[in-house]
Every structure is written in structure tokens, then in C-alpha cells.
């Protein structure tokens, strides 16, 4: 008899562990060209405010080396670059995403106007980056898509310098009574329809809603960050907990 294969959640489905990364790549390849438009539509533009708050909390300065993982089309990287330039210099920013189509979109959008941003295709669980070279590691709306969250967190610690900053922005568990029911209705009724109308892909946005529900709540994720060897973990909820930011340091 052979052992049952290990499985991982792909939304509400359990799939063989080794298949999840390819399935996630397929989702984002499908929506890459409409990704930014859909983010605006499905959040009413609020995602831009969340990302501004995220980069404001990071407070990047000229000369910093920042790795933005699951960086997709470069929204976070661009904000980091602009923030560093506002202080009179540049930061060195590497965007790393497992999906080549998303990286291609980002490079076409930003590469000429932002030469301080470099682009890598790589897995958050096995980053193509040397040990201890980054001042900051950022990941926005990406960590819930990895197969093994604990491995991604270990990689974050590995690439950070001692004293380096970990910062994550992710959909989370609604904390405001009453909002949770409305958010549930919106997520499973409206989002797939938007995905169908705009990106011709309802299934990918149904997966989005399901993956959010499967992601650990704020306190559990904070414990996972601490267990990965990162210290001084702090959490800030956004919009009643629809999203949350987790901050920590390599000590």
C-alpha cells in the first residue's frame, strides 16, 4: 500500500500538494491583463488606500534594499520607489513573482520609468535571493496563495538582514459585527460576476473569495510569523479586518 499523497487547499478544494503552485499560476496568468482593472472595480479603489498605508508603515528610505514578493504588476514596488525618491534618493527594489505573465505586465508598465526596480520570476517558498541581503521584505495579497505559508515565512527571514523588516498586507478575518455577513454576500455573489464580465473568468475570482476564507485569522498568522523566527510582531486591521497588515523584524 502507498501513503495518501499530501494535499493543500486550493480555495475550498483539496488538491495534491505538488499541483497547487501550478494551479495558482494558472489563475494569475488568466487574469494578468485585467488584474489592475479588477482590483479597482472589486474594491472600489480602496485597495490603493490600503497599499498607501502599507508603504507608509514601511517608510522606505533612499539606499534601502527591498524585496517585494508576489509583486505582480508592481503596485507596491512603484509606491516604494516613489516614497524613497520623496526623500531625495532611490531604493533598490526587486519584485519577485511566481507568475511570468504577471512579471511581464509589471515590467512593461514600469521598467522604463523606474530603472531602480528589477524583476524576478521565483517561488516565495524558494526565493532566488542570497541570505541576509535585504533591508525589507514586503508581500501584499500574495502569501495566502503559497502552498506552505511556513516555508514562505522562513524564506522571508532568510533573505532579511539582521534588523530587517517583514511587512505583509493580506485579506483577513472581518472583526466588525454585521460587516462579515455583507462581505460574505459580496465575495461570493458579486466578485465572480465581476470576474466573468470584466476578465471573462468567474472561476478565478471565486477562488479569490475561497482562498481568503481559508487564510489564517490575524492572531493565528501573527503566531506563525513569530514561530518563523521573526520578532516584535504587530497587527493593524484595515476596514474592520477585511484586510490586515502584519509587521515583524528579523532579530
C-alpha positions as semicolon CSV with decimal commas, in nm:
position;residue;x (nm);y (nm);z (nm)
1;X;0,000;0,000;0,000
2;X;0,116;0,352;-0,071
3;X;0,067;0,651;0,154
4;X;-0,204;0,900;0,066
5;X;-0,049;1,199;-0,112
6;X;-0,026;1,521;0,085
7;X;-0,286;1,777;-0,010
8;X;-0,315;2,155;0,003
9;X;-0,619;2,382;-0,012
10;X;-0,690;2,549;-0,344
11;X;-0,983;2,757;-0,234
12;X;-1,235;2,511;-0,094
13;X;-1,086;2,220;-0,291
14;X;-0,816;1,991;-0,162
15;X;-0,562;1,920;-0,435
16;X;-0,235;1,723;-0,439
17;X;0,023;1,942;-0,271
18;X;0,257;1,937;-0,569
19;X;-0,017;2,070;-0,801
20;X;-0,114;2,386;-0,610
21;X;0,163;2,616;-0,739
22;X;0,073;2,538;-1,100
23;X;-0,296;2,597;-1,030
24;X;-0,220;2,934;-0,872
25;X;-0,001;3,027;-1,169
26;X;-0,292;2,940;-1,394
27;X;-0,527;3,169;-1,203
28;X;-0,299;3,469;-1,232
29;X;-0,200;3,400;-1,593
30;X;-0,571;3,406;-1,674
31;X;-0,632;3,745;-1,511
32;X;-0,292;3,916;-1,558
33;X;-0,403;4,163;-1,826
34;X;-0,713;4,269;-1,631
35;X;-0,560;4,238;-1,285
36;X;-0,524;4,608;-1,205
37;X;-0,865;4,698;-1,352
38;X;-1,031;4,424;-1,148
39;X;-0,858;4,538;-0,828
40;X;-1,009;4,884;-0,875
41;X;-1,355;4,751;-0,956
42;X;-1,384;4,490;-0,685
43;X;-1,253;4,720;-0,408
44;X;-1,396;5,048;-0,532
45;X;-1,038;5,175;-0,538
46;X;-0,992;5,109;-0,166
47;X;-0,700;4,873;-0,236
48;X;-0,500;5,181;-0,335
49;X;-0,552;5,334;0,009
50;X;-0,454;5,006;0,176
51;X;-0,134;4,989;-0,030
52;X;-0,055;5,353;0,051
53;X;-0,093;5,275;0,424
54;X;0,123;4,966;0,382
55;X;0,411;5,157;0,225
56;X;0,368;5,443;0,471
57;X;0,416;5,195;0,757
58;X;0,723;5,054;0,584
59;X;0,859;5,410;0,546
60;X;1,127;5,320;0,287
61;X;1,433;5,543;0,266
62;X;1,696;5,601;-0,002
63;X;1,953;5,325;-0,017
64;X;1,726;5,053;0,119
65;X;1,723;4,711;-0,049
66;X;1,364;4,587;-0,065
67;X;1,229;4,257;-0,191
68;X;0,862;4,269;-0,288
69;X;0,735;3,911;-0,315
70;X;0,425;3,820;-0,517
71;X;0,471;4,170;-0,652
72;X;0,262;4,111;-0,961
73;X;0,225;4,422;-1,171
74;X;0,438;4,640;-0,946
75;X;0,186;4,840;-0,740
76;X;0,383;4,810;-0,418
77;X;0,724;4,846;-0,583
78;X;0,616;5,169;-0,752
79;X;0,494;5,314;-0,424
80;X;0,819;5,219;-0,250
81;X;1,024;5,380;-0,530
82;X;0,819;5,699;-0,516
83;X;0,840;5,718;-0,136
84;X;1,219;5,678;-0,142
85;X;1,251;5,944;-0,412
86;X;1,045;6,182;-0,198
87;X;1,339;6,172;0,048
88;X;1,584;6,269;-0,225
89;X;1,726;5,933;-0,331
90;X;1,640;5,588;-0,460
91;X;1,577;5,248;-0,309
92;X;1,685;4,925;-0,475
93;X;1,372;4,719;-0,524
94;X;1,339;4,365;-0,657
95;X;0,995;4,235;-0,749
96;X;0,964;3,857;-0,733
97;X;0,656;3,671;-0,854
98;X;0,599;3,305;-0,940
99;X;0,395;3,404;-1,244
100;X;0,588;3,509;-1,553
101;X;0,280;3,673;-1,707
102;X;0,236;3,900;-1,406
103;X;0,605;3,990;-1,412
104;X;0,579;4,069;-1,783
105;X;0,288;4,303;-1,718
106;X;0,478;4,480;-1,442
107;X;0,797;4,515;-1,642
108;X;0,612;4,660;-1,941
109;X;0,431;4,903;-1,716
110;X;0,719;5,025;-1,502
111;X;1,064;4,921;-1,624
112;X;1,144;5,223;-1,842
113;X;1,027;5,483;-1,591
114;X;1,166;5,301;-1,286
115;X;1,511;5,159;-1,357
116;X;1,568;5,106;-0,983
117;X;1,311;4,822;-0,993
118;X;1,434;4,480;-1,103
119;X;1,216;4,179;-1,184
120;X;1,249;3,813;-1,091
121;X;1,039;3,506;-1,158
122;X;1,059;3,292;-0,847
123;X;0,873;3,099;-0,581
124;X;0,806;3,257;-0,240
125;X;0,900;2,922;-0,085
126;X;1,242;2,914;-0,256
127;X;1,343;3,271;-0,332
128;X;1,622;3,328;-0,587
129;X;1,791;3,569;-0,343
130;X;2,102;3,531;-0,125
131;X;2,093;3,507;0,254
132;X;2,076;3,823;0,464
133;X;2,085;4,086;0,189
134;X;1,751;4,267;0,218
135;X;1,660;4,558;0,444
136;X;1,291;4,484;0,395
137;X;1,067;4,207;0,267
138;X;0,716;4,300;0,157
139;X;0,431;4,083;0,036
140;X;0,083;4,215;-0,045
141;X;-0,214;3,990;-0,119
142;X;0,014;3,702;-0,205
143;X;0,102;3,488;0,094
144;X;-0,237;3,318;0,110
145;X;-0,164;3,169;-0,235
146;X;0,153;2,982;-0,138
147;X;0,138;2,609;-0,071
148;X;0,331;2,620;0,258
149;X;0,296;2,952;0,443
150;X;0,557;2,847;0,700
151;X;0,817;2,794;0,425
152;X;0,746;3,136;0,277
153;X;0,791;3,294;0,621
154;X;1,118;3,106;0,671
155;X;1,238;3,238;0,336
156;X;1,145;3,590;0,439
157;X;1,361;3,557;0,749
158;X;1,646;3,403;0,549
159;X;1,679;3,688;0,298
160;X;1,649;3,966;0,557
161;X;1,950;4,127;0,718
162;X;1,958;4,126;1,100
163;X;1,729;4,414;1,189
164;X;1,545;4,383;0,857
165;X;1,171;4,445;0,832
166;X;0,898;4,199;0,734
167;X;0,570;4,353;0,625
168;X;0,265;4,169;0,493
169;X;-0,068;4,302;0,367
170;X;-0,336;4,037;0,325
171;X;-0,709;3,986;0,328
172;X;-0,807;3,870;0,673
173;X;-1,095;3,795;0,909
174;X;-1,362;4,063;0,947
175;X;-1,372;4,188;1,306
176;X;-1,671;4,424;1,282
177;X;-2,012;4,270;1,370
178;X;-2,256;4,292;1,080
179;X;-1,990;4,363;0,822
180;X;-1,899;3,995;0,799
181;X;-2,236;3,893;0,653
182;X;-2,232;4,172;0,395
183;X;-1,875;4,088;0,299
184;X;-1,965;3,721;0,259
185;X;-2,252;3,808;0,026
186;X;-2,034;4,042;-0,177
187;X;-1,746;3,795;-0,202
188;X;-1,947;3,501;-0,331
189;X;-2,217;3,678;-0,530
190;X;-2,060;3,993;-0,674
191;X;-1,691;3,907;-0,723
192;X;-1,741;3,606;-0,952
193;X;-1,985;3,807;-1,164
194;X;-1,735;4,092;-1,195
195;X;-1,468;3,841;-1,292
196;X;-1,697;3,699;-1,560
197;X;-1,793;4,037;-1,705
198;X;-1,452;4,204;-1,700
199;X;-1,190;3,927;-1,713
200;X;-1,408;3,655;-1,867
201;X;-1,309;3,440;-1,572
202;X;-1,556;3,385;-1,288
203;X;-1,370;3,081;-1,151
204;X;-1,051;3,273;-1,065
205;X;-1,246;3,527;-0,862
206;X;-1,444;3,253;-0,691
207;X;-1,105;3,106;-0,594
208;X;-1,006;3,451;-0,462
209;X;-1,303;3,456;-0,226
210;X;-1,244;3,098;-0,114
211;X;-0,871;3,150;-0,056
212;X;-0,944;3,446;0,170
213;X;-1,173;3,232;0,385
214;X;-0,907;2,961;0,414
215;X;-0,631;3,201;0,523
216;X;-0,549;3,209;0,898
217;X;-0,708;3,479;1,112
218;X;-0,495;3,769;1,234
219;X;-0,386;3,620;1,566
220;X;-0,302;3,279;1,420
221;X;-0,099;3,432;1,137
222;X;0,085;3,650;1,390
223;X;0,184;3,334;1,580
224;X;0,308;3,175;1,256
225;X;0,527;3,479;1,191
226;X;0,675;3,455;1,542
227;X;0,732;3,080;1,503
228;X;0,932;3,153;1,187
229;X;1,183;3,341;1,400
230;X;1,067;3,698;1,339
231;X;1,015;3,923;1,638
232;X;0,813;4,223;1,755
233;X;0,506;4,112;1,560
234;X;0,237;4,377;1,529
235;X;-0,101;4,376;1,354
236;X;-0,307;4,661;1,211
237;X;-0,657;4,593;1,080
238;X;-0,791;4,780;0,780
239;X;-1,159;4,844;0,713
240;X;-1,283;4,637;1,004
241;X;-1,047;4,349;0,937
242;X;-1,129;4,291;0,569
243;X;-0,755;4,329;0,530
244;X;-0,474;4,337;0,785
245;X;-0,109;4,436;0,793
246;X;0,143;4,227;0,989
247;X;0,481;4,375;1,075
248;X;0,783;4,199;1,224
249;X;1,162;4,224;1,239
250;X;1,450;3,984;1,197
251;X;1,627;3,996;1,532
